[in-house]
């Protein structure tokens, strides 16, 4: 039986990744060990592995994060000055999701969504 999924994303700079997720997105550290970082917020957990030679323009790391209050999450991120992806402002999509997207310091795409 499957119970959870914990995506693993590349990070170029651990300090920058940690600062972004903690200070801007409100995550907390579960574990910070060597070239590996585990973060959590509410009911989600994201793992990061160091990839110093990653070209951000060639990073296709993506995560879709569901929420039950997309408007509040969006407002909080705007209040924290989180840069929203220019092609991903908050909007209702034809597939029945209200969502927005942003890029982390390693250019991993984070999309936040809620069913309409």
DSSP file (Angstrom, degrees, kcal/mol; ACC not computed):
  #  RESIDUE AA STRUCTURE BP1 BP2  ACC     N-H-->O    O-->H-N    N-H-->O    O-->H-N    TCO  KAPPA ALPHA  PHI   PSI    X-CA   Y-CA   Z-CA
    1    1 A X              0   0    0      0, 0.0     2,-0.3     0, 0.0     0, 0.0   0.000 360.0 360.0 360.0 131.2    0.0    0.0    0.0
    2    2 A X        +     0   0    0      1,-0.1     3,-0.1     3,-0.0     0, 0.0  -0.669 360.0 165.9 -85.5 140.1    1.3    3.4   -0.9
    3    3 A X        +     0   0    0      1,-0.4     2,-0.3    -2,-0.3    -1,-0.1   0.688  55.9   4.2-125.6 -33.4    1.0    6.1    1.7
    4    4 A X        -     0   0    0      2,-0.0    -1,-0.4    40,-0.0     2,-0.4  -0.963  50.2-144.6-149.6 163.1    3.1    9.2    0.8
    5    5 A X        -     0   0    0     -2,-0.3     2,-0.5    -3,-0.1    40,-0.4  -0.999   8.8-171.0-132.7 137.0    5.4   10.6   -1.8
    6    6 A X        -     0   0    0     -2,-0.4    40,-0.2    38,-0.1    -2,-0.0  -0.891  19.8-143.5-127.7  99.3    8.4   12.8   -1.1
    7    7 A X        -     0   0    0     -2,-0.5    40,-3.0    38,-0.5     2,-0.5  -0.259   5.3-144.1 -63.7 149.3    9.9   14.3   -4.3
    8    8 A X  E     -a   47   0A   0     38,-0.2     2,-0.3    40,-0.0    40,-0.2  -0.974  22.0-176.9-115.5 121.5   13.6   14.7   -4.6
    9    9 A X  E     -a   48   0A   0     38,-2.8    40,-2.1    -2,-0.5     2,-0.1  -0.877  26.3-111.0-119.9 149.9   14.8   17.8   -6.4
   10   10 A X  E     -a   49   0A   0     -2,-0.3     2,-0.4    38,-0.2    40,-0.2  -0.474  28.1-164.4 -75.8 149.7   18.3   19.0   -7.3
   11   11 A X  E     -a   50   0A   0     38,-2.2    40,-3.1    -2,-0.1     3,-0.2  -0.999  15.7-166.1-134.8 134.7   19.8   22.0   -5.6
   12   12 A X  S    S+     0   0    0     -2,-0.4     2,-0.5     1,-0.3    -1,-0.1   0.888  86.4  23.7 -81.0 -43.0   22.8   23.9   -6.8
   13   13 A X     >  -     0   0    0      1,-0.1     4,-2.5    38,-0.1    -1,-0.3  -0.960  64.4-160.4-131.9 111.2   23.4   25.8   -3.6
   14   14 A X  H  > S+     0   0    0     -2,-0.5     4,-2.9     1,-0.2     5,-0.2   0.896  92.9  52.4 -60.9 -42.2   22.2   24.4   -0.3
   15   15 A X  H  > S+     0   0    0      1,-0.2     4,-2.4     2,-0.2    -1,-0.2   0.911 112.3  45.5 -61.7 -43.0   22.4   27.7    1.6
   16   16 A X  H  > S+     0   0    0      2,-0.2     4,-2.3     1,-0.2    -1,-0.2   0.907 114.6  48.2 -67.3 -41.8   20.3   29.5   -1.1
   17   17 A X  H  X S+     0   0    0     -4,-2.5     4,-2.5     2,-0.2     5,-0.3   0.942 113.2  47.6 -62.3 -47.9   17.8   26.6   -1.2
   18   18 A X  H  X S+     0   0    0     -4,-2.9     4,-2.5    -5,-0.2     5,-0.4   0.925 112.8  48.2 -60.5 -47.0   17.4   26.5    2.5
   19   19 A X  H  X>S+     0   0    0     -4,-2.4     4,-2.4    -5,-0.2     5,-0.6   0.913 112.3  49.7 -61.7 -43.6   17.0   30.3    2.9
   20   20 A X  I  X>S+     0   0    0     -4,-2.3     4,-1.7     1,-0.2     5,-1.4   0.951 116.1  40.0 -61.1 -51.6   14.4   30.4    0.1
   21   21 A X  I  <5S+     0   0    0     -4,-2.5     6,-2.8     3,-0.2     5,-0.3   0.881 123.6  38.9 -70.3 -38.1   12.2   27.6    1.5
   22   22 A X  I  X5S+     0   0    0     -4,-2.5     4,-0.6    -5,-0.3    -2,-0.2   0.962 125.0  33.1 -75.8 -52.8   12.5   28.6    5.1
   23   23 A X  I  <5S+     0   0    0     -4,-2.4    -3,-0.2    -5,-0.4    -2,-0.2   0.829 132.2  25.4 -79.3 -33.0   12.4   32.4    4.9
   24   24 A X  I  <<S+     0   0    0     -4,-1.7    -3,-0.2    -5,-0.6    58,-0.2   0.831 130.6  32.3-100.7 -38.4   10.0   32.8    2.0
   25   25 A X  T  4<S-     0   0    0     -5,-1.4    -3,-0.2    -4,-0.1    -4,-0.1   0.596  99.7-120.8 -99.9 -11.7    7.9   29.7    1.8
   26   26 A X     <  +     0   0    0     -4,-0.6    -4,-0.2    -5,-0.3    -3,-0.1   0.719  57.1 148.0  83.7  21.1    7.7   28.9    5.5
   27   27 A X        -     0   0    0     -6,-2.8     2,-0.3    -7,-0.1    14,-0.2  -0.323  34.4-142.9 -78.7 169.8    9.2   25.4    5.5
   28   28 A X  E     -B   40   0A   0     12,-2.4    12,-2.4    -2,-0.1     2,-0.4  -0.945  21.9-102.0-131.5 156.9   11.2   23.9    8.3
   29   29 A X  E     +B   39   0A   0     -2,-0.3    10,-0.2    10,-0.2     3,-0.1  -0.625  31.4 173.4 -81.4 129.7   14.3   21.7    8.3
   30   30 A X  E    S-     0   0A   0      8,-3.0     2,-0.3     1,-0.4     9,-0.2   0.792  76.9  -5.8 -92.4 -46.4   13.8   18.0    9.1
   31   31 A X  E     -B   38   0A   0      7,-1.5     7,-3.1     2,-0.0     2,-0.4  -0.988  51.4-172.2-153.2 140.4   17.4   17.0    8.3
   32   32 A X  E     +B   37   0A   0     -2,-0.3     2,-0.5     5,-0.2     5,-0.2  -0.870  26.8 157.7-135.1  97.6   20.4   18.8    7.0
   33   33 A X  E >   -B   36   0A   0      3,-2.1     3,-2.0    -2,-0.4     2,-0.1  -0.954  57.5 -60.3-133.8 114.1   23.2   16.3    6.3
   34   34 A X  T 3  S-     0   0    0     -2,-0.5     0, 0.0     1,-0.3     0, 0.0  -0.299 120.4 -10.1  57.3-121.1   26.1   16.7    4.0
   35   35 A X  T 3  S+     0   0    0     -2,-0.1    15,-2.4    15,-0.1     2,-0.4   0.074 122.5  84.5 -98.6  24.3   24.8   17.2    0.5
   36   36 A X  E <   -BC  33  49A   0     -3,-2.0    -3,-2.1    13,-0.2     2,-0.4  -0.975  52.6-173.6-130.7 141.4   21.2   16.3    1.3
   37   37 A X  E     -BC  32  48A   0     11,-2.3    11,-2.8    -2,-0.4     2,-0.5  -0.999   6.0-164.6-137.9 131.3   18.4   18.5    2.7
   38   38 A X  E     +BC  31  47A   0     -7,-3.1    -8,-3.0    -2,-0.4    -7,-1.5  -0.977  14.9 177.6-119.1 126.4   14.9   17.5    3.9
   39   39 A X  E     -BC  29  46A   0      7,-2.7     7,-2.5    -2,-0.5     2,-0.3  -0.902   5.2-171.2-126.5 153.8   12.3   20.2    4.4
   40   40 A X  E     +BC  28  45A   0    -12,-2.4   -12,-2.4    -2,-0.3     2,-0.3  -0.989  12.0 179.9-144.2 155.3    8.6   20.1    5.4
   41   41 A X  E >   - C   0  44A   0      3,-2.0     3,-2.6    -2,-0.3     2,-0.2  -0.932  68.3 -39.5-151.9 130.6    5.6   22.3    5.7
   42   42 A X  T 3  S-     0   0    0     -2,-0.3   -15,-0.0     1,-0.3     0, 0.0  -0.341 127.6 -18.1  52.4-114.5    2.2   21.2    6.8
   43   43 A X  T 3  S+     0   0    0     -2,-0.2     2,-0.3    -3,-0.1    -1,-0.3   0.158 118.6  87.8-110.0  18.5    1.7   17.8    5.3
   44   44 A X  E <   - C   0  41A   0     -3,-2.6    -3,-2.0   -40,-0.1     2,-0.4  -0.888  50.6-166.8-120.9 153.5    4.3   17.8    2.6
   45   45 A X  E     - C   0  40A   0    -40,-0.4   -38,-0.5    -2,-0.3     2,-0.4  -1.000   2.4-167.8-135.9 133.2    8.0   16.9    2.6
   46   46 A X  E     - C   0  39A   0     -7,-2.5    -7,-2.7    -2,-0.4     2,-0.4  -0.988   7.2-154.7-125.0 133.6   10.6   17.7   -0.1
   47   47 A X  E     -aC   8  38A   0    -40,-3.0   -38,-2.8    -2,-0.4     2,-0.4  -0.830   8.6-161.9-104.1 144.6   14.0   16.2   -0.3
   48   48 A X  E     -aC   9  37A   0    -11,-2.8   -11,-2.3    -2,-0.4     2,-0.4  -0.984   3.8-163.5-127.9 138.0   16.9   18.0   -2.1
   49   49 A X  E     -aC  10  36A   0    -40,-2.1   -38,-2.2    -2,-0.4   -13,-0.2  -0.951  31.6-105.8-118.8 142.7   20.2   16.6   -3.3
   50   50 A X  E     +a   11   0A   0    -15,-2.4   -38,-0.2    -2,-0.4     2,-0.1  -0.444  39.8 166.9 -70.6 134.2   23.2   18.7   -4.1
   51   51 A X    >   +     0   0    0    -40,-3.1     3,-1.8    -2,-0.2    -1,-0.1  -0.604   3.2 174.2-146.2  74.9   23.9   19.1   -7.9
   52   52 A X  T 3  S+     0   0    0      1,-0.3   -40,-0.1    -2,-0.1    -1,-0.1   0.736  77.1  52.4 -62.0 -26.9   26.5   21.9   -8.1
   53   53 A X  T 3  S+     0   0    0      2,-0.1    -1,-0.3     0, 0.0     2,-0.1   0.379  78.2 127.4 -93.2   5.3   27.1   21.6  -11.8
   54   54 A X    <   -     0   0    0     -3,-1.8     2,-0.7   -43,-0.1     5,-0.1  -0.414  57.4-138.0 -63.3 130.5   23.4   21.8  -12.7
   55   55 A X    >   -     0   0    0      1,-0.1     3,-2.7    -2,-0.1     4,-0.3  -0.838   9.5-145.2 -87.3 115.7   22.6   24.4  -15.4
   56   56 A X  G >  S+     0   0    0     -2,-0.7     3,-1.1     1,-0.3    -1,-0.1   0.796  98.6  60.4 -54.7 -28.8   19.4   26.1  -14.1
   57   57 A X  G 3  S+     0   0    0      1,-0.2    -1,-0.3    -3,-0.1    50,-0.0   0.648 108.0  45.2 -73.0 -13.0   18.3   26.5  -17.7
   58   58 A X  G <  S+     0   0    0     -3,-2.7     2,-0.6     2,-0.0    -1,-0.2   0.232  84.6 114.7-112.1  11.7   18.4   22.7  -18.2
   59   59 A X    <   +     0   0    0     -3,-1.1    50,-0.0    -4,-0.3    -3,-0.0  -0.744  34.2 176.0 -87.9 122.4   16.6   21.8  -14.9
   60   60 A X        +     0   0    0     -2,-0.6     2,-0.2    48,-0.1    -1,-0.1   0.137  28.4 141.3-109.3  18.0   13.3   20.1  -15.5
   61   61 A X        +     0   0    0     45,-0.2    48,-2.9    46,-0.1     2,-0.3  -0.419  25.7 172.0 -62.6 130.5   12.6   19.4  -11.8
   62   62 A X  E     -d  109   0B   0     46,-0.2     2,-0.4    -2,-0.2    48,-0.2  -0.998  18.5-175.6-144.3 144.5    8.9   20.0  -11.1
   63   63 A X  E     -d  110   0B   0     46,-2.3    48,-2.7    -2,-0.3     2,-0.6  -0.998  14.5-150.7-138.6 137.6    6.5   19.4   -8.2
   64   64 A X  E     -d  111   0B   0     -2,-0.4     2,-0.6    46,-0.2    48,-0.2  -0.950  17.4-167.1-106.9 120.7    2.7   19.9   -8.0
   65   65 A X  E     -d  112   0B   0     46,-3.5    48,-2.4    -2,-0.6     2,-0.2  -0.935   8.1-147.7-114.7 119.0    1.6   20.8   -4.5
   66   66 A X  E     -d  113   0B   0     -2,-0.6     2,-0.3    46,-0.2    48,-0.2  -0.583  18.1-178.1 -85.0 147.5   -2.1   20.7   -3.7
   67   67 A X        -     0   0    0     46,-2.4     3,-0.3    -2,-0.2    48,-0.3  -0.929  32.4-141.2-137.5 161.5   -3.6   23.1   -1.1
   68   68 A X  S    S+     0   0    0     -2,-0.3    46,-0.1     1,-0.2    -2,-0.0   0.327 101.8  39.2-105.0   6.1   -7.0   23.6    0.4
   69   69 A X     >  +     0   0    0     44,-0.1     4,-2.2     1,-0.1     3,-0.3  -0.455  62.7 165.9-150.7  71.5   -6.7   27.5    0.4
   70   70 A X  H  > S+     0   0    0     -3,-0.3     4,-2.5     1,-0.2     5,-0.2   0.842  76.8  55.7 -60.2 -37.1   -4.9   28.6   -2.8
   71   71 A X  H  > S+     0   0    0      2,-0.2     4,-2.5     1,-0.2    -1,-0.2   0.905 109.2  46.2 -65.7 -40.5   -5.8   32.2   -2.3
   72   72 A X  H  > S+     0   0    0     -3,-0.3     4,-2.7     2,-0.2    -2,-0.2   0.912 112.5  49.9 -67.6 -42.8   -4.3   32.4    1.1
   73   73 A X  H  X S+     0   0    0     -4,-2.2     4,-2.3     2,-0.2    -2,-0.2   0.934 112.6  48.0 -60.0 -45.7   -1.1   30.6    0.0
   74   74 A X  H  X S+     0   0    0     -4,-2.5     4,-2.5     2,-0.2    -2,-0.2   0.932 112.5  48.0 -61.2 -47.8   -0.8   33.0   -2.9
   75   75 A X  H  X S+     0   0    0     -4,-2.5     4,-2.8     1,-0.2    -1,-0.2   0.911 111.2  51.2 -60.5 -43.4   -1.4   36.1   -0.7
   76   76 A X  H  X S+     0   0    0     -4,-2.7     4,-1.8     1,-0.2    -1,-0.2   0.922 111.0  47.5 -61.1 -44.8    1.2   34.9    1.8
   77   77 A X  H  <>S+     0   0    0     -4,-2.3     5,-2.9     2,-0.2    -1,-0.2   0.904 112.2  49.4 -64.7 -40.9    3.8   34.3   -0.9
   78   78 A X  H ><5S+     0   0    0     -4,-2.5     3,-1.6     1,-0.2    -2,-0.2   0.921 110.1  51.4 -62.9 -42.3    3.1   37.8   -2.4
   79   79 A X  H 3<5S+     0   0    0     -4,-2.8    -1,-0.2     1,-0.3    -2,-0.2   0.844 109.1  51.2 -61.0 -33.7    3.4   39.3    1.1
   80   80 A X  T 3<5S-     0   0    0     -4,-1.8    -1,-0.3    -5,-0.2    -2,-0.2   0.366 117.5-116.1 -85.0   5.1    6.8   37.5    1.5
   81   81 A X  T < 5 +     0   0    0     -3,-1.6     2,-0.5     1,-0.2    -3,-0.2   0.820  52.8 168.7  64.2  32.4    8.0   38.9   -1.9
   82   82 A X      < -     0   0    0     -5,-2.9     2,-0.5   -58,-0.2    -1,-0.2  -0.654  39.2-119.8 -74.1 124.9    8.2   35.4   -3.4
   83   83 A X        -     0   0    0     -2,-0.5    20,-0.5    20,-0.1     2,-0.3  -0.552  24.6-146.0 -71.1 120.0    8.7   35.9   -7.2
   84   84 A X  B     -E  102   0B   0     -2,-0.5    18,-0.3    18,-0.1     5,-0.1  -0.642  31.2 -96.7 -82.2 140.9    5.8   34.3   -9.0
   85   85 A X    >   -     0   0    0     16,-2.6     3,-2.3    -2,-0.3    16,-0.2  -0.337  29.4-128.4 -57.6 134.3    6.7   32.7  -12.4
   86   86 A X  T 3  S+     0   0    0      1,-0.3     3,-0.3     2,-0.1    -1,-0.2   0.780 111.0  42.4 -59.6 -26.0    5.8   35.2  -15.2
   87   87 A X  T 3  S+     0   0    0      1,-0.2    -1,-0.3    13,-0.0    -2,-0.1   0.296 111.2  61.3 -98.2   9.4    3.9   32.5  -17.0
   88   88 A X    <   +     0   0    0     -3,-2.3    13,-2.5    13,-0.2    -3,-0.3  -0.138  60.9 150.4-132.9  43.1    2.3   31.2  -13.8
   89   89 A X        -     0   0    0     -3,-0.3     2,-0.2    11,-0.2    10,-0.2  -0.284  64.0 -75.1 -68.9 163.8    0.1   33.8  -12.0
   90   90 A X  S    S+     0   0    0     10,-0.1     2,-0.3     8,-0.1    10,-0.2  -0.401  75.6 139.9 -61.3 122.8   -2.9   32.6  -10.0
   91   91 A X  E     -F   99   0B   0      8,-2.0     8,-2.6    -2,-0.2     2,-0.5  -0.987  55.6-101.5-159.9 160.1   -5.6   31.6  -12.4
   92   92 A X  E     -F   98   0B   0     -2,-0.3     6,-0.3     6,-0.2     2,-0.2  -0.776  40.0-147.2 -89.1 127.4   -8.3   29.0  -13.0
   93   93 A X    >   -     0   0    0      4,-3.8     3,-1.7    -2,-0.5     4,-0.3  -0.569  22.0-115.4 -94.7 156.6   -7.2   26.4  -15.5
   94   94 A X  T 3  S+     0   0    0      1,-0.3    -1,-0.1    -2,-0.2    -2,-0.0   0.699 111.6  67.1 -63.8 -18.5   -9.5   24.6  -18.0
   95   95 A X  T 3  S-     0   0    0      2,-0.2    -1,-0.3     1,-0.0    -3,-0.0   0.277 123.7 -97.2 -88.8  12.7   -8.7   21.3  -16.3
   96   96 A X  S <  S+     0   0    0     -3,-1.7    20,-2.4     1,-0.3     2,-0.4   0.712  85.4 117.7  87.8  21.4  -10.5   22.4  -13.1
   97   97 A X  E     - G   0 115B   0     -4,-0.3    -4,-3.8    18,-0.2     2,-0.6  -0.948  53.3-148.0-121.1 142.5   -7.6   23.6  -11.0
   98   98 A X  E     +FG  92 114B   0     16,-3.1    16,-2.0    -2,-0.4     2,-0.3  -0.956  45.6 151.2-101.7 122.2   -6.9   27.1   -9.6
   99   99 A X  E     -FG  91 113B   0     -8,-2.6    -8,-2.0    -2,-0.6     2,-0.3  -0.947  34.7-166.5-152.4 165.1   -3.1   27.3   -9.6
  100  100 A X  E     - G   0 112B   0     12,-1.9    12,-2.8    -2,-0.3     2,-0.3  -0.955  16.2-144.9-149.1 164.2    0.1   29.4   -9.7
  101  101 A X  E     + G   0 111B   0    -13,-2.5   -16,-2.6    -2,-0.3     2,-0.3  -0.918  13.8 176.5-134.9 157.5    3.8   28.6  -10.2
  102  102 A X  E     -EG  84 110B   0      8,-2.1     8,-3.1    -2,-0.3     2,-0.4  -0.965  24.9-123.0-150.7 164.4    7.2   29.8   -9.1
  103  103 A X  E     - G   0 109B   0    -20,-0.5     6,-0.2    -2,-0.3   -20,-0.1  -0.920  19.4-142.5-112.3 138.2   10.8   28.8   -9.5
  104  104 A X    >   -     0   0    0      4,-2.0     3,-2.4    -2,-0.4   -87,-0.1  -0.322  44.6 -83.1 -86.3 179.3   13.2   28.0   -6.6
  105  105 A X  T 3  S+     0   0    0      1,-0.3   -49,-0.1   -89,-0.2   -88,-0.1   0.709 132.8  48.0 -60.1 -20.0   16.8   29.1   -6.6
  106  106 A X  T 3  S-     0   0    0    -96,-0.1    -1,-0.3     2,-0.1   -45,-0.2   0.283 121.8-105.9-100.3   9.8   17.8   26.0   -8.7
  107  107 A X    <   +     0   0    0     -3,-2.4     2,-0.4     1,-0.3    -2,-0.1   0.745  64.4 156.8  69.8  27.5   15.0   26.6  -11.2
  108  108 A X        -     0   0    0    -98,-0.1    -4,-2.0   -48,-0.1     2,-0.6  -0.713  42.8-126.9 -75.2 132.2   12.8   23.7   -9.9
  109  109 A X  E     -dG  62 103B   0    -48,-2.9   -46,-2.3    -2,-0.4     2,-0.6  -0.731  24.2-168.2 -86.5 122.4    9.2   24.6  -10.9
  110  110 A X  E     -dG  63 102B   0     -8,-3.1    -8,-2.1    -2,-0.6     2,-0.5  -0.957   2.8-171.4-110.0 120.1    6.7   24.5   -8.0
  111  111 A X  E     -dG  64 101B   0    -48,-2.7   -46,-3.5    -2,-0.6     2,-0.4  -0.956   5.1-160.7-112.6 128.7    3.1   24.6   -8.9
  112  112 A X  E     +dG  65 100B   0    -12,-2.8   -12,-1.9    -2,-0.5     2,-0.3  -0.909  20.0 172.4-108.3 133.0    0.5   25.1   -6.2
  113  113 A X  E     -dG  66  99B   0    -48,-2.4   -46,-2.4    -2,-0.4     2,-0.4  -0.974  24.4-166.8-146.4 156.9   -3.1   24.1   -7.0
  114  114 A X  E     - G   0  98B   0    -16,-2.0   -16,-3.1    -2,-0.3     2,-0.1  -0.997  33.4-112.2-140.4 136.9   -6.6   23.6   -5.6
  115  115 A X  E       G   0  97B   0     -2,-0.4   -18,-0.2   -48,-0.3   -19,-0.1  -0.446 360.0 360.0 -67.6 137.6   -9.5   21.9   -7.3
  116  116 A X              0   0    0    -20,-2.4    -1,-0.1    -2,-0.1   -19,-0.1   0.440 360.0 360.0 -92.5 360.0  -12.4   24.3   -8.2
